[in-house]
Amino acid sequence: MSQESTKQVTFVVQRYNPEQDSHPGLQEFSVPFSHGMTVLDGLIYIKENLDSTLAFRTSCRMGICGACGVLVNNYPHLACHTQVEEFHASTLTVKPLPNHPHIKDLVVDLTLMFQNHKAVKPYAIHRQAQEVESPTAEYAQSPQELKDFLQFAYCIKCGICVAACPTSASDKLFLGPQALGQCFRYCADNRDEGQQQRLAAVDKDHGIWHCHLAGACSESCPKGVDPAFAIQLLKRRLAAEAIGLGKKQQPPKLVSPPKETKPKVAVPPFNVQTK
């Protein structure tokens, strides 16, 4: 048997069942290590082989859905996106994300984050309701206009930036870096006409001015969204509006759909040859 197959990693997992426990505690599990093993792989091994009552969220296992955010050795990570080898340690401490209400074991309540996300109107707003309901053309967007907000569109709403944010830790009513970053994402979209509505939603108590630019949100973001940068750009827009230097939003450009269409390439037949 190889040395790798016999190596064990100790997972120290925070446990908490509100129906039975008065406060959270820690429980140790010994998990067989293998090359390329992720933190999520270890949690799944524990649930399938050692303790089926362990509660945690997971879905895609590809760093896309954002469900498996946890605190590993006191730093927020996506469990499926983080390999055990990265820590160069034989013991990993896994806890739920801070700054979110605790439900059970490693599961937290993201309701408040999604409410804040909803408050900034995270969708394209158009004045021409008729065109939205019955479109006659397409909204044009150049590669540069796409680049202006594309980085901030990669948010997967995992809640890690909120968990890392020191302002969210001290102000439970703070909108948070996730919502504020997405506010700028839609304000920067040239197809959108809802900037004034969003600026009013963030320019208030517990809003954008409570961000002190610690930068922890951007450092911890697993998708490289950089919400701290988005918040500073949003502050600049608010300041420009306040002193009358804000750029007037231009209506999005409409272009007619192409009249000529190329024929679809035929799908080659799929034949399975058997011996």
TITIKE-530701 format. One record per residue: x, y, z of N, C-alpha, C in turn; residue in one letter. Coordinates in steps of 0.1 Angstrom, whole numbers, plus 2048, in hexadecimal, padded with zeros to 3 digits. Example, Ala and Ser with C-alpha at 12.3 -4.5 7.8 and 13.67 -1.06 7.14 Angstrom:
BEGIN
8847C784E87B7D384E8847DF84Ea8807EA8478897F584788180084Fs
END
This chain:
BEGIN
8087F480080080080080980D800m8068167F780E8227F680C82B803s81783380481783D81080B84680Fq80884A8027FD8548007EF84E805e7ED8418027E083B8057DF839814s7EA83881B7E983682A7E9843832t7EC84E82B7ED85B8327DF85F837k7DE8658437D18698487D287884Aq7C787F8487C588D84B7BA88E856v7BD8968607B389886A7AA8A4867t79D8A28667948AD86478E8B0871f7908BC8767898C188277D8CA87Ev7728C487F7668CA87A75D8D0885v7588DC88374F8E288C7418DB88Bq73B8D789672E8D08967248D989Er7188DA89970E8E18A17008DD89Cy6F98D78A56EB8D48A26E28DC8ABn6DB8E68A66D38EF8AF6C88E88B7p6C48DC8B36BA8D48BA6C08CD8C6e6CD8CC8C66D48C48D16DE8CC8D9q6E58D48D26F18DB8D76EE8E98DCd6F48ED8E76F38FB8EB6FD9048E5s7088FE8E07139068D971B8FD8D0h7229028C67298F98BD7358F38C4p7398E78BF7458E08C374D8DB8B8g7598D58BA7618D08B07628C18B1l7638BA8A57648AB8A576F8A889Bq77789E89F78289A89677F88E88Ee78388D88178288287978F87F872f79287387079E86F86979A86A85Bs7A087185179C86F8437A886A83Bv7A68608337B185B82A7B5866820p7C286981E7C68738157C986D807f7C68747FD7CA8717EF7CE87D7E8s7D787C7DE7DB8877D67D088E7CFh7CF89B7D07C48A27C97B78A37D1g7B789E7DD7AB89E7E57A88AC7EAm79B8AF7E97968BC7ED7908BC7FBt78E8C78017888C880E77A8C280Dv7738C48027658BE8007668AF800l7708AA7F977289B7F8773895806d77A89C80F77C89881D76F898824g7678A382275A8A4829750899824l75189681774888C81274C87E817i75987C81975E86F81E75886E82Dy759879834754878842745875842i73E87B83A72F87983A72B86B835k73386682B72F85982673584D82Ee74084F83674684483C74784584Cn74785285174A85385F73E859867l73786386272C86986972286F85Fd71786885D70D86C853705878857s70687C8646FF888868706895866t7128958617198A185E7128A9853l70F8B68557088BE84C7118C8845a7108C98387188D38307118D4823f7138DF81C70D8E180F7178DE804r7138D87F971B8D57ED7118D37E1t7168D67D670E8D37CA7178D07BEs71D8DA7B87248D87AB7318D17ACc7398D37B77468CE7B97508D37AEr74D8DF7A87558E579E7588F37A0m7558F97AC7589077AF74F9107A7g74390C7A473991479C72D9187A4i72890E7AC71B9117B371C91A7C0c7289197C672A9217D272491B7DFg72090F7DE7189097EA7229057F5a72E9027F27368FB7FD740904804c73D91180574691A80C74791681Bg75491582075691182E763919832v76591983F77191F84577B914848l78691484179090984279D910848v7A190B8547AC91185B7AB92085Cn79F92486079C93286279C93B856n79A93584A79A93E83E78F938835y78694182F77B93B82777F93681Ap77A92A81677D92480A77191D804h77191A7F77689107F176E9037F4l7668FA7FA76C8ED7FE76F8E57F2a7678E67E776A8DE7DB7768E37D3c7798F07D57838F77CD7918F77D5h7928F17E079D8F27E97A38E47ECt7AF8E27E87B58D57EA7BC8D47F8q7BB8C97FE7C18C780B7D08CA80Bv7D78C78007E58C98007E98D7801e7E08E07FD7E48EF7FE7E78F380Ce7E38EC8167E58F18247F28EC82Af7F88E28238048DC8298038D9838h7F88D383B7F58CF8497EE8C284Aa7F08BB8557EA8AE8577DC8B085Es7D98BC8627CC8BF8697C58CB863t7B98C985F7B18D485A7A58D7863l7A38E48677978E886F78D8EE865t7818E88657778EC85C76B8F1864v7678FE86175C90486975390B85Fk74790E86373E91685A743924857p73E92A84C74293784973D941854l74694A85974195486273995F85Cp73396886472B97385F71E96F858n71A96285A70D95D855707955861h6FA9568626F394E86D6F693F86Bp6F99398766FC92B8766F0922877h6EE91886E6E390F86E6E6902875i6F08FB86F6F48EE8747028EA86Fk70B8E58777188E087371F8EB86Ad7218E885E7288F185571E8F984Cl7118F884F7078FF84770390C84Dv7049178457009248496F4929841v6ED9338476E29398406E6945838d6E494482B6E894F8226DC95881El6D19578266C595F8226C896E822t6CF97382C6D198182D6DA986821l6E497E81D6EC9828126E4983805m6DB9798036D297A7F76C89857F8f6C49898046BB9948056C29A1801q6CF9A28056D79AE8026DA9AE7F3n6DC9A27ED6DE9A17DF6D29A67D7h6C69A17DC6BA9A57D56B79B47D6k6BC9BB7E16B99C97E46C09D27DAa6CB9CD7D46D29D67CA6CD9D37BCv6C29CC7BA6BC9CA7AD6C69C47A3k6CA9B77A66D59B179E6D09AB790p6CB9B47886C69B177B6C59BD773y6C59BB7666C59C775D6B79CE75Da6B79DB75F6AB9E375F6AB9EC753i69F9EC74C69D9F37406919FC742h691A0873C686A1173C67CA0D732r680A07727676A0371D6719F5720q6669F57286609E972C65B9E1720a6569E87166509E170A65B9D9703q6679DF7026729D96FB6769CC703e6759CD7106799C171866F9B6716v6629BA7176589B07166579AA708e6589B26FE6579AE6F06629B36E8s66E9AD6E967A9B26E36799B26D4p67E9BD6CE67F9BF6BF68E9BF6BBt6979C06C46A59C16C16AD9BC6CCa6BA9BC6CB6C49B86D56CB9C36DBe6CF9C26E86D79CD6EE6E69CA6EAy6EC9D46E46F99D36E07039D56EBa70E9CE6EA7199CF6F47269CC6EEq7309D66EF73D9D46E97459CB6F2s7509C56ED7599BE6F675E9C6702p7619D37007669DB70B75B9DE715q74F9E07117449E271A7419D5722e7439CA71C7429BD72474D9BC72El7599C072A7659BF7337639C873Fk75B9D373E75A9DC7497539D6755d74C9CB7537459C575F7479B6760f74D9B075674E9A175575499B762l75F9A176776599B77275C99A77Eq7539A478074A9A478B73D99B789f73C99677C73198D77973497E77Da74097C78174496E78574096A793y73997379A73596F7A872B9637A8c72E95A7B172694E7B271E94E7BFi71E9597C671695A7D27199507DDk72594D7DF7299437E97299487F7c72A9567F972A95C80673795D80Dg74295980574F95980B75496780Di75197180475597E80674F985812c74298181573C98682174298082Ev74697482D74C96D83875A97383Ba76197883176E97E83376D98D837a7629938357609A28377609A6845c7699AE84A7699B385875D9BC85Bp7589C385174D9CC8547409C4856t73F9B984E7339B084F7349A985Ds7409A78627419A187073C9AA87Ba73E9B887973A9C188372D9C8881s7289C787571B9CE8717129C486Ad7099BE8717009B486B6F79B9861k6F59C68606EC9CC8576F39D184Al7009D084A7089D483F7049CC832f7039D38276FF9CC81B7099C2817l7159C481971F9B98167269BB809g7329B58077399B67FB7339AF7EFp72B9A47F272599D7E771B9A67E0q7129AC7E87079B47E270C9C17DCa7169C77E271C9D47DD7239D17D0l72B9C67D07329C37C47299C07B8g71E9BA7BB7149B77B070C9C37ACq70B9CD7B57059DA7B270D9E17A7c71A9E17A97229E779E7229DF792f7229D27937219CA7867169CE77Dr70A9D07836FF9D477A6FF9E3776y7049EB77F7069F977C70F9FB770c71A9F376F7249F47657209ED758a7159E67587109E074C7099EA743d70E9EC7377099F772E6FA9F4729n6F59E872B6E89E57276DE9E8732r6E39ED73E6DA9EF7496D79FE74Ad6CBA017506C7A0F7526C2A11761e6C7A0976A6C2A0A7776CCA0F782g6D6A1677D6E0A1A7876DBA23792q6D2A2C78F6CDA3579A6C6A2D7A4q6BEA237A16B7A1B7AA6C1A147B3q6CBA0F7AE6D5A077B66DDA107BFr6E1A1C7BA6E9A257C26E1A297CEl6D4A2B7CC6CCA2F7D86CBA237E2a6CCA177DD6CBA0B7E66D7A097EEa6E3A0E7EA6F0A0C7F16F5A187F8v6F0A247F46F5A317FA6ECA34807d6EEA2C8116E6A2E81D6EDA27829k6E7A288356EDA218416EFA1283Ed6FAA0D8436FE9FF8417009FC832h703A0682A705A0481C713A05818g716A0B80C723A0A80672EA1280Ei72AA1C815734A2481C739A1E829w733A1282D738A0B838744A02834h746A018277529F982375EA01825c7689FB82C774A018307809FD827h77D9F681D7889F18137929E881Al78E9DF8227979D582879D9CC81Da7959C98137999C18087989B280Ag7939AE8167939A0819789998810a77F99F80B77599980277C9957F5c78499E7F078B99B7E37959907E5s79C9917F07A79877F27A19797F4e7959777F979096A7FC7879657F0s78396E7E777A9697DD77F95E7D4c7799537D377E9477CC77D9497BDp7769537B87749557AA77B9627A4k7829697AD78A9757A97819807A5g7759817AB76C98C7A877199A7ACv77899B7B777D9A87BC7729B17C0d7699AE7C975F9B77CD7649C47D3p76F9C47DA7759D07E07779DA7D5a77C9D67CA77E9DF7BE7719E57B9f7679DC7B875A9E07B37549EA7BCa7569E87C97509F27D37569FF7D2i763A007CF76AA0D7CE765A147C1q763A0C7B675EA127AA750A177ACl748A107B473BA147B773BA217C0l744A227C9745A2E7D1749A3A7C8k751A387BE755A437B5748A477ADr740A3E7A9734A427A272BA4A7ABr729A467B8721A4D7C1726A5B7C4l733A5C7C6739A697C8738A737BCa739A6D7B0737A757A4729A7A7A3a720A717A6712A757A670FA807B0e715A7F7BC712A897C6717A977C3a722A987BB727AA57B7724AAA7A9i71BAA27A3716AA679671FAA278Bg728A9978C731A9578272EA8777Cl723A81781720A7477C71CA7476Eg720A6976771DA6875970FA64757k708A6A74E6FAA6774C6F9A59744k6F1A5174A6F0A447436E9A45736q6F0A3F72C6EAA3F71E6E1A3371Dq6D6A357156CEA297136D6A1E70Bp6D3A1270E6DBA077076D8A076F8p6E2A046F16E1A036E26DA9F76DEk6D19F96D46C99ED6CF6CE9EA6C1l6D09DE6BE6D39DA6B06CA9CF6ACv6C69D069F6BD9C669A6C49B8699s6BD9AE69B6C39A069A6C699E68Bp6D09956896D499267B6C998C673p6C89916676BD98B65F6C197E658k6CE97D6556D397064F6D896765Ae6D595B6596D99516636E194665Ct6EC9426626F493765C6ED92A65Fk6EE9216566E89136586F090C663p6E890566B6EF8FD6766F78F2670k7028EF67670B8E46727048D7676v7038CE66D6FD8C16707058BA67Aa6FE8B36847058AB68E70889E688v71589A68871988D682712882689p70F87768370986C689712865693p70C86069E71485A6A971284B6A8f71B8446A471A8356A272382E6ACn71E8256B372681D6BD7298106B6v73680E6B473A8016AE73D7F76B9q7377EC6B873A7E16C27417D56BBt7497CF6C27507C46BC7477B76BCk
END
